[in-house]
Amino acid sequence: MEILVYGIVNSVTLALMALGFTLVYGISGLPNFAHGALYVITGFIVWSLLNTLHLPYPLAIGLSLAITGLIGAGIYYFILIRIRGMATSEIIASYAIGLAILEGLRWGGFKGMTYTLPAFIPGSLNLGGVEIDFQRIAVVVIGAVVMALLWLFTHYNRVGLALRGMAQDERAAMMLGIDSDRMAVLAMFLGSVLAGLAAVALLPLGNIVVEAGYNVLIMAIAVCIVGGLGSWVGAVVAAFVIGFAQILTVVYLESHFQMVVAILAIIVTLILKPSGLFGHQKELEERV
């Protein structure tokens, strides 16, 4: 029961970390390596609004998500749009931006274990003999709601359908009058908001530290590669595969092997099925 409960929690956690990354890549083909930095900066913005301006917690969360979304959209509109289509340059530029944000926060004094966010609901619940705090239950609920809303948005909303069209066939979507760059800016905005939402839900479980940005980026990449780059369904399935694998590792080995599981998942997937579980990347052709 403990493996089941915490496996679900860990899997939804990984899905929340990865959905923003896979949304951006699926629509614009852009690997946003600033994803982890946007996650961390959201936490620091919420903390600053709470402790400096003393805003109510819900208002601080809403403002921080809006600010993070605008930062992500600005990163694309002012920088990444100029190198779009050059895969290597996209990776280098987005990672450099993320690195600048994270190390800028460290240089600005945001380091140590003094920055924390309050839990949404304090206390815990006994679920089938397993003690679990309400914040982790909130993470599962938020994750389920986000996945459901994202599915509804991309299937029944005009803008969401345009985003799906871009993800499926960019050239055909452009022939139908869909603006590629506008959709890419919107994707970066939504992807950044999703990264921020993951931060708001997960950071109350620990401290806000710069290193979390690097860990979140690695986990997001692992989930997206295993699930298939650009596949939203694949990201969710891969999150559950890796999530339960990590919990089993904690139970039968030790907790510090969780990151090793993620790295091994990347390596094994690239060796056996480079396109991932649900991806459509071109497989390695046989050499003659």
Secondary structure, 3 states (H helix, E strand, C coil): CHHHHHHHHHHHHHHHHHHHHHHHHHHHCCCCCCHHHHHHHHHHHHHHHHHCCCCCHHHHHHHHHHHHHHHHHHHHHHCHHHHCCCHHHHHHHHHHHHHHHHHHHHHCCCCCCCCECCCCCCCEEEECCEEEEHHHHHHHHHHHHHHHHHHHHHHHCHHHHHHHHHHHCHHHHHHCCCCHHHHHHHHHHHHHHHHHHHHHHHHHHCECCCHHHHHHHHHHHHHHHHHCCCCHHHHHHHHHHHHHHHHHHHHHCCHHHHHHHHHHHHHHHHHHCCCCCCCCCCCCCCCC
